Amino acid sequence: MSAGVTPAERLLREGNFAPAKRLLENESGDQHALYLLSLLYRHDDAYDRELEVVKRYLETDGSDSYMRARLAGHELPLFDRVVP
């Protein structure tokens, strides 16, 4: 394991998404953990949970353009939502 790789990131790299998600859900406030958690929720089509995480992320860093774009995507009607 290289320096700086968290246990959740290791699990993600191994394809163990459910355990990684549980770890990330317990790392409240960490921006990188929130970013990864938002990706996992989007992967699982859990858009309501992703929206919660995106809003929490933007509370700490409102200037993040990627997360602002994700928030804008949530404001679209469901049938117009495109998940890149």
Phi, psi and omega in degrees: 000128181283162181297140176088357179273122180280162176303322179295318178296321178298315178298320179297316180298330179274355180084015179266077188290318183297312178295324178297318180298318179298318178297315183293327179295336180269355180261063184294137176091340179283118185298319180295321178295319179296320177300310180296321179296321178297322178295319179294319178296321178295319178302322181272007184057032177264069188296326179295319178292321178299317180300318177301316182291319179299317179296319177298319179298313183292339175296329180265332180217084182288352182265358182291112186293325180295313181291326175296322177293322177295320178296317178298324177297327179287341180277351178282154173299150186307319183289343178266354184290125176243122180263111181291000000 
